[in-house]
């Protein structure tokens, strides 16, 4: 897949992650939500992913990423 300027930064990174996963080289967790850091819904998207036990790949406008991993709940 190629990056398309019409796609959000998170969509572009997710497409790249899929290609890398096919090649067995993805640096991201297998179960992850890709979230645009600057999106108005980012907080809600992060919360929903955490509730589902997913890691979050937070993608900045410049394409840089930060992986947030969910905590395991003990209660």
N, C-alpha and C positions, 0 to 999 in steps of 0.2 A: 504494500500500500504506500501511497505517496501522500505527503502532507498537502493539504488544500487550505488556502488562505481563508476560505469561507468557514472552516471548522474552528471551533473553540480550541484554546491551547490544550485543554484536557482531552478533547476528542483526538487531536493530533498525536498526543503522547500515547493515548490508548491504542491507536492504530499502529504506532511504532512498536508498542509492547506486544501486540498480537503477532506482528511479523517476527519479533525477537523470540517469542515463545515457540513459534513454529520451528524456529531454528535451534531451540533449546537454550537460548541465551538471555532470557528476560531477567532484568534486575528487579522486577517487581513481584510482590506476593501473588500467588495463583488466584486467590479470592480477594479482589480489591475493587474499590469504587474510585473512579478518576473524577476529581472535582476541581473546577476552576476556582482558584483562590479568590478572585475578584468578583465572582458572581454573587448577586444579592442573596441567593439561596444557599450559599456555601455552608453556613452554620447548620442549617437544617439538613443538608445533604450529608455532612459529616456525622451529625447526630444519628440519622437514619442508618448510615453504614455501620456505625459503632453498635447500634441496637441489633443489627443483623450479624454482628461478629466479623464484619469485613474490615480489612485494612483500608486505609485511604491514601491514595496518591494525590496529594495536593499540588496542583500545577499553577505556577505563576504565569503572568502574561508573557514573560520572556521565555517560557518553556522549561524553566528550572522546576525541579520536583522535590518534594519532601514526603517521605512515607511515614504515615501515622499508623501504629499498630494498636488494635483494640486490647484492652485489659480483660483478662478472664474474670468473670464475676464468681464470687464464692458463696453468694447467698441467693 
